[in-house]
Amino acid sequence: MKFKSLLIIAIAAMTLSSCSFRLVDFTVISSKNVNLDIDRAQGVKTEGKKSYFLGIGWNIKDAMDEALEEAGPDYDMLIDGVVRYTSYPFVSGVTVEGTAVSTKAMKARMGEAGFQDWLKGQNVLSEETAIVIPE
């Protein structure tokens, strides 16, 4: 009887316990705090969540994609974001929150040449650092 009670308490404690911690902060997926000279008022606060049974196949990309989809079809870049990993018994999850901005709107405001100059000035993309991953 005593063993049965302890077993029930142990199972209840494992089932009701959880863990959540900050996984990574990002500014356009940079672990450095970068000033991108972007008008954050043009962006939309957004959040994306993805859960995985037994943590199988979890990744950050799914939650980021969901956050961008939640913001709307015109938004394609997240800035000032936070990624959190959550763990419950049998279920793991990833939450991404940040400010979604539209590079299309930035190009419209700056012009194509101005946008390319902005990219070069912020070291967002260069031929030396770009990695092409075929889909």
N, C-alpha and C positions, 0 to 999 in steps of 0.2 A: 504494500500500500504506500509506504514512504517513498520507495523507488519510483512508483507510478506518478506520484505527485511531483517529485523532482523532475521527472522526464517531461511532464506536461508544462511545468513552469519554464524549463529550459527551451522547449519548442516554442512556447508563447513569446519568450524573450527574443529568440532568434527571428521569429516572424514579425514582431512589432518593432524591431530595431532597424535603423537606417543610417546611412552615411552619405554626406554630401560635402564636396570640397571643390574649391576653385581649381580648374584644370589649367587654363591659360588665359592671359589677357591678350587682345590683339588690336592693332591699328592696321587695317588692311593686311592682316596676317603677318604682322611683324611683332617680335617679342620686345622690340625697343619702343619707347614712347616717341613717336614721330609727329612733328607738326606738319600737316599736309596742306595748310592754308585752304581748307574747305569750309564753306559756310554751312555749319551744322543745322541752321534753321531751314535749309532746303531739304534736309533729310527727314526720315521718319523713324521714330523709335520702334523697334520690332523685336520679336522673340520667336525662336523655333525650338521645339522639343522633339526628341526621338527616344523611344524606349526599345530595349532589346531583351528578349527572354534569355536568361542565363548569361547575359552579356555577350552572346554570340553575334559576331559581325558588327559590333558597335564602332562608329566612327564619327568624327566631327562634321564631315562634309554633309551628311544627311540633315543634321540639325541646322547647319548654315543655309543649305538650300531651302529648307522649310521657312527659316526666318526671312530670307529674301522673297520667297513666294508670298509670305504673309504681308510683307510691305507693299507689294504690288508688282505688276509686270515691268514697269519702267526702272526698277531699282536693281542694280547689279553689283554693288560693292558695299561691304559693311565696314564701318569705322568705329573706333572707341568701344570695342566689344569685350565681352566676358564670356568664357566658355566654362560651364560647370559640369562635372561628372557626378551622377547620383547613383547610389547603390542601395537596393533593397534585396531581401532574400528572393532569389530566382529572377530578379529583374534589375537591369542596369539602364541608365539613361544619360543622355547628353542634352544640355540646354545651352543655346547660344542666344545672347542678347546684345544689341548694339544699335547703331544708327545706320540705316540704309540710305545710300545716296545713289543718284543716277549719273553715270558717266556720260550718258547721252545728253542730259540737261547741262552738264558741265561743258561738253563740247559745243553745245548751242550758245552758251554764254561766252566762252573763251574763243571760239573758232577752232578749227582743226589744228592749225599751226600753234596757237596759244596752248591748246590742250597737250600737244606733243612736247612743247617746251616745259609745261608744268610737270609732265611725267619725268622728263630728263632731270629737271631741277630737284625733284623729290626722290630721285633714284628708285622710282617705283619699278621701272623696267629698263634694262639695258641689254645690249647684245652679249655682254660678258656674263651677266647674271641670269639671263632668261634660260629656262629649261623647258623644252618642248616635250610634252607627254602625249603621244598619239592615243586617241580614244578608240 
